Amino acid sequence: RLLVIDEVGANTAKEWEMRPLFQLLNHRYNDKKDTVLISNCEAKELFEVLGPKIKSRMSEGGAIYNCGWPTFR
């Protein structure tokens, strides 16, 4: 029931690249399944990359947790 997607927003995506992600997230949203997106982007930057449709679905009942610890690299 839980899907975790890492490195979201790591690359600036084109609309056609985001379509499969939107379809996946929309399907899970409609089925009320939990999804975690992990990114190194700030919230504003991430939502610019993801676009308004994904932002809308992820904002309903979701939360953003900012983990400001240093990198391990």
C-alpha positions as CSV (number, residue, x, y, z in Angstrom):
1,R,0.0,0.0,0.0
2,L,2.9,2.4,0.5
3,L,5.0,3.6,-2.4
4,V,8.2,5.7,-1.8
5,I,9.7,7.6,-4.7
6,D,13.2,9.0,-4.1
7,E,15.0,11.8,-6.1
8,V,11.8,13.5,-7.2
9,G,12.6,16.8,-8.9
10,A,16.3,15.8,-9.3
11,N,16.1,16.8,-13.0
12,T,14.0,19.5,-14.6
13,A,11.3,17.5,-16.2
14,K,9.4,18.2,-19.4
15,E,5.6,17.8,-19.4
16,W,5.8,14.5,-21.3
17,E,8.2,13.2,-18.7
18,M,5.9,14.1,-15.9
19,R,2.8,12.5,-17.4
20,P,3.6,8.9,-16.2
21,L,4.4,10.2,-12.7
22,F,1.1,12.1,-12.7
23,Q,-0.8,9.1,-13.8
24,L,0.8,6.9,-11.1
25,L,0.1,9.5,-8.4
26,N,-3.4,10.2,-9.6
27,H,-4.2,6.4,-9.6
28,R,-2.9,6.0,-6.1
29,Y,-4.7,9.2,-5.0
30,N,-8.0,7.8,-6.3
31,D,-7.4,4.5,-4.6
32,K,-6.5,6.3,-1.3
33,K,-3.0,4.7,-1.2
34,D,-0.2,6.3,0.6
35,T,2.7,7.7,-1.3
36,V,5.9,9.4,-0.1
37,L,8.0,11.6,-2.3
38,I,11.6,12.3,-1.3
39,S,13.5,15.2,-2.8
40,N,16.4,17.5,-2.1
41,C,14.3,20.4,-3.5
42,E,12.7,23.1,-1.3
43,A,8.8,22.7,-1.4
44,K,8.3,25.7,-3.7
45,E,10.9,24.4,-6.2
46,L,9.5,20.9,-6.0
47,F,6.0,22.0,-6.7
48,E,7.2,24.0,-9.7
49,V,8.8,20.9,-11.1
50,L,5.8,18.6,-10.4
51,G,3.2,21.0,-11.7
52,P,-0.2,22.1,-10.4
53,K,-2.0,18.8,-10.9
54,I,0.4,16.8,-8.8
55,K,0.7,19.6,-6.3
56,S,-3.1,19.6,-5.8
57,R,-3.3,15.9,-5.2
58,M,-0.3,15.8,-2.9
59,S,-1.5,18.9,-0.9
60,E,-4.8,17.3,0.0
61,G,-4.2,15.5,3.3
62,G,-0.5,15.4,2.8
63,A,2.4,17.1,4.6
64,I,5.9,18.4,3.9
65,Y,8.6,17.4,6.3
66,N,11.8,19.5,6.0
67,C,14.8,17.4,7.2
68,G,17.7,19.8,7.3
69,W,20.5,17.5,8.3
70,P,23.8,17.6,6.4
71,T,24.5,15.4,3.4
72,F,26.4,12.1,3.8
73,R,28.4,12.6,0.6
